[in-house]
Amino acid sequence: MMTPKQARSKLEQITGWYFLADRGRMAYSAEITITIRKSLGMSQREFAKAIGDSASNVCAVETGKRVPGAAWLLKVLNVQGPS
């Protein structure tokens, strides 16, 4: 499992975006999840299964209806692509 600092570095590397930490929580946007999921070639359902969440929660994050916390983001960053 990555530390928050490692996660931020990986996120910046994957997306090319720079994020500011705010009291230990990273700024987050829906585009991050979409970018990572699509780069892995996964559907929302496959991605949800990989992170141990529901497809409806992944959809809510990707549409901006839900803003996940740092723990969720760490799970997203630890997802391995389909084998």
N, C-alpha and C positions, 0 to 999 in steps of 0.2 A: 504494500500500500504506500502511496506517495504522501509526502508531507504537503501541507498547503503551499509552501514555497516551491517545491518541485512541481506541483500541479500548475501553479501560475506560470512557471518557466515553460512547461510542456504546452500549455494553452497558448502562450505567446508564440512559441515555435510553430504550432499547427496553424494558427489563424493569422499570425502576423500582427495581431492586435496587442496593445499594451493595456494592462488593467491595474487599477489602483486598489490597494487593500484598504478596507474601512473597518477598523476595530476587529481585525482577524477574519473578516468575511470579504470575499472577492466580489467586485462588481460583476454582474452577470447579464447576459442578454440571450434572447431566443436563438440568435444566429449562431451562437457557439455550439449548441446542441445539434442544430441542423447541419452545420459544417462538419462536425466530427462524425455524426451518424452517416451522412452521405459519403464522406471520405472512406468510411469502412464498408460502403456498399450495402447497408442494412436498411430494412423497412423499419417503421416505428415499432411494430410488434416484435421483430427480432432484437432491436435495440433495447426495448423494454425488458425483454427476457434476460438479455445479457447483463443489465444493471440491476435486475431484481425488482423491477417496478412494473406498473401497468402501462399499456399502450395509451390509455386515456391520460395518464399523467405526463407521458412524453409529449403527446399532442398538446396538452395544456401549456407545457413549458415552451414548445415551439411556436405556439400562437400568442405567447405573452400573457396568457391568463393565469399562469402560476410562475412565481419566481422562486427557484429552488435555493436551498442553503448550500453551504460549502461541502457538507457530507455528500450530498447528491452529486455535486460537481466532481468530487474526487472519484466517485463510482464511474461517472461518465468518462473521466480521463484514464481510468484503468481498464476500460473495455478493450478486448482484443477482437480483431476483425474475424469474419467467418473463416472457418478452417476448411 
